[in-house]
Amino acid sequence: NLVTSNGSGVITAAGFGKIGQVVSTTKTDVFSSTAGIDSPVAITNFSASITPTSTSSKILILINLAVGSNSNNHAAATVFRDSTAIAVGDADGSRPRTSIPTGVIASTANWSVESGSFNFLDTPSSTSSLSYSVKIGGNGSSIIYVNRSGRDNDATTGDGRHASTITLMEILP
């Protein structure tokens, strides 16, 4: 049974994390880079901005990233709020700190595309416009692709093209 403040079955009290606004962007074009995981580069045309209505608001970030490579490689991406990396792993030696692992892309399977997903509840404590973006890098000198495979076979039974998304939701206090 659902207990409510007025007995109607409808939740009427505040403080249940209502969604104030939703912003989304979809990247359908291809991006490529030879940047390393330790020095990732911004994925072009892949950011979303939101202006919280309260400093107590939180921002729920949902990202899905389609990544391929031309040879034996792994890639990782880092999510940024403006110029600040968020939701990264702890520092440990000289290991890169990233937000989204995308798995290993084997040279024998350069037709494959790995999916990297990310969800994080950010607490920016701001009412200014906030821009969320993604930087990506791989290991070695291999090429990392967003929204396509490394092989990129152009045939009806070939390698597909994909879309990557960022969705931001303001969670009201």
C-alpha positions as MATLAB code, in Angstrom:
seq = 'NLVTSNGSGVITAAGFGKIGQVVSTTKTDVFSSTAGIDSPVAITNFSASITPTSTSSKILILINLAVGSNSNNHAAATVFRDSTAIAVGDADGSRPRTSIPTGVIASTANWSVESGSFNFLDTPSSTSSLSYSVKIGGNGSSIIYVNRSGRDNDATTGDGRHASTITLMEILP';
ca = [
       0.000    0.000    0.000;
       1.162    3.484   -0.859;
       0.869    5.869    2.083;
       0.490    9.505    1.081;
       0.084   12.778    2.900;
      -3.544   13.201    1.842;
      -4.648    9.548    1.461;
      -5.350    9.869   -2.289;
      -2.587    7.534   -3.464;
      -0.841   10.490   -5.131;
       2.462   11.570   -3.646;
       1.957   15.212   -2.727;
       4.870   15.978   -0.421;
       8.014   17.690   -1.674;
      11.492   16.248   -1.418;
      11.115   13.159   -3.578;
      13.651   14.247   -6.209;
      11.331   15.742   -8.811;
      12.829   16.349  -12.241;
      13.002   20.050  -13.023;
      14.339   19.949  -16.590;
      15.881   17.528  -19.076;
      18.522   18.346  -21.704;
      19.810   15.851  -24.249;
      22.215   15.759  -27.158;
      22.852   13.023  -29.702;
      26.048   12.664  -31.724;
      25.480   10.788  -34.983;
      28.626   11.766  -36.884;
      31.994   10.014  -36.594;
      34.953   11.159  -34.496;
      38.485    9.742  -34.554;
      41.637   10.339  -32.539;
      45.068    8.884  -31.776;
      45.221   10.620  -28.377;
      46.404    8.559  -25.424;
      44.344    7.755  -22.345;
      46.730    9.950  -20.345;
      46.054   12.948  -22.632;
      42.472   12.541  -23.925;
      40.876   14.938  -26.385;
      37.356   16.342  -26.469;
      34.873   14.537  -28.694;
      33.662   17.211  -31.099;
      29.975   18.142  -31.125;
      29.360   16.078  -28.005;
      28.382   18.219  -25.045;
      25.232   19.368  -23.281;
      24.560   22.407  -21.104;
      22.090   22.928  -18.289;
      21.409   25.802  -15.877;
      20.232   24.571  -12.466;
      17.398   26.550  -10.878;
      18.776   26.084   -7.352;
      22.202   25.624   -5.767;
      20.660   22.605   -4.004;
      19.753   20.897   -7.288;
      21.643   17.825   -8.438;
      22.313   16.890  -12.051;
      21.782   13.288  -13.145;
      24.148   12.577  -16.044;
      23.442    9.661  -18.400;
      25.927    8.967  -21.204;
      26.122    6.210  -23.784;
      29.243    6.116  -25.953;
      29.887    3.856  -28.994;
      33.631    3.232  -29.499;
      35.665    1.263  -32.058;
      39.353    0.947  -32.963;
      41.486   -0.011  -35.954;
      43.751   -2.391  -34.012;
      44.318   -4.087  -30.679;
      43.480   -1.274  -28.322;
      41.480   -0.215  -25.339;
      39.936    3.168  -24.772;
      38.620    5.170  -21.870;
      36.746    8.422  -21.603;
      36.565   11.133  -18.982;
      33.479   13.239  -18.282;
      33.946   16.936  -17.598;
      31.747   19.559  -15.965;
      33.158   22.682  -17.619;
      36.920   22.114  -17.104;
      36.627   19.776  -14.089;
      36.886   15.996  -14.530;
      34.105   14.277  -12.589;
      33.463   10.735  -11.355;
      37.010    9.528  -11.993;
      38.789    6.672  -10.253;
      41.195    7.194   -7.354;
      44.789    8.172   -8.045;
      47.199    5.217   -7.958;
      50.732    5.656   -9.234;
      50.849    6.931  -12.811;
      47.614    5.217  -13.866;
      45.176    7.458  -15.784;
      42.004    8.426  -13.903;
      38.925    8.066  -16.118;
      35.123    7.956  -15.924;
      34.061    5.491  -18.659;
      35.950    2.321  -19.616;
      34.958    0.975  -23.029;
      36.661   -2.410  -22.954;
      39.256   -4.029  -25.171;
      38.849   -3.804  -28.932;
      40.794   -6.714  -30.440;
      42.719   -6.495  -33.689;
      41.000   -9.653  -34.904;
      37.627   -8.008  -34.291;
      38.147   -4.504  -35.662;
      34.543   -4.678  -36.832;
      33.344   -4.505  -33.222;
      31.992   -1.449  -31.450;
      32.058   -1.352  -27.663;
      29.479    0.509  -25.601;
      30.598    2.637  -22.687;
      27.849    3.789  -20.349;
      27.951    6.314  -17.534;
      25.494    7.518  -14.919;
      26.388    9.868  -12.120;
      24.507   12.198   -9.783;
      26.515   15.423   -9.766;
      26.241   18.073   -7.042;
      27.531   21.260   -8.689;
      26.106   23.748   -6.109;
      25.561   26.303   -8.864;
      22.896   28.273  -10.704;
      25.253   29.104  -13.580;
      25.162   27.383  -16.939;
      27.087   24.097  -16.751;
      28.550   22.310  -19.766;
      29.109   18.548  -19.645;
      31.442   17.014  -22.221;
      33.524   13.901  -22.843;
      37.211   13.451  -23.663;
      38.546   10.137  -24.993;
      41.870    8.431  -25.516;
      43.312    5.003  -26.309;
      46.520    3.104  -25.728;
      49.427    3.093  -28.149;
      49.156    4.861  -31.493;
      45.975    3.124  -32.632;
      43.036    5.136  -33.873;
      39.992    5.344  -31.604;
      36.640    5.954  -33.312;
      33.340    7.167  -31.920;
      30.172    5.885  -33.620;
      31.913    3.457  -36.018;
      34.089    0.365  -36.060;
      37.744    0.326  -37.031;
      37.102   -1.767  -40.143;
      34.124    0.337  -41.297;
      33.105   -2.074  -44.065;
      30.674   -0.282  -46.432;
      28.117   -2.965  -47.289;
      24.552   -3.835  -46.361;
      25.969   -6.672  -44.260;
      28.940   -4.549  -43.204;
      29.746   -2.465  -40.177;
      27.067   -0.151  -38.840;
      27.154    3.466  -37.837;
      25.992    4.343  -34.340;
      24.868    7.217  -32.142;
      26.157    8.403  -28.773;
      24.079   10.391  -26.289;
      24.328   12.680  -23.283;
      21.212   13.300  -21.163;
      21.146   15.713  -18.224;
      18.321   15.861  -15.694;
      18.002   18.487  -12.994;
      16.860   16.798   -9.778;
      15.128   19.430   -7.655;
      15.729   19.627   -3.887;
];
